[in-house]
Amino acid sequence: MRLLLMADTHVPRRAKRLPDELLARVELADVVVHAGDWVDVGTLNLLSGSAARLIGVYGNNDGPELRARLPEVARAELGGVRFAVVHETGPAQGRERRCAERFPDVDVLVFGHSHIPWDSTAEGGPRLLNPGSPTDRRRQPYCTYMTAEVAAGELTRVELHRLPRATGG
């Protein structure tokens, strides 16, 4: 099972649209995961219409229309791996401990908010993945997203992909 992980797309504030490379990956993914801060309902509609399966949550920058359609926390079992998705997890310091306490029953937690890619495993808790942002690199050298695979009940081949900084195109 092929996964595409993204967060903090901020369309149209940070970019007019999602990068072509990311959109091409949507077509190849079995599941697309979006960890919030869509900003634009059009992006949700686009991914809902083009993804084989979409799992998403709202973020702090998402208004009432997005919040009406998306949960704050989403949970799914994908190929025997228990996932949760949330936008915010708080400061980097203490993140693993907090997430292990808040999500003791999941194998993988996908989150966003910081725009900073993250891949760690909480002691006795879930693997934590933040794909960064494909449209707003903030203080990072690149805009980013992640891909991963689920096979035989395990998360495998987690890869961070770099994109050029969005130019608003």
Secondary structure, 3 states (H helix, E strand, C coil): CEEEEECCCCCCCCCCCCCHHHHHHHHHCCEEEECCCCCCHHHHHHHHHHCCCEEECCCCCCCHHHHHHCCCEEEEEECCEEEEEECCCCCCCCHHHHHHHHCCCCCEEECCCCCCCEEEECCCCCEEEECCCCCCCCCCCCEEEEEEEEECCEEEEEEEEEECCCCCC
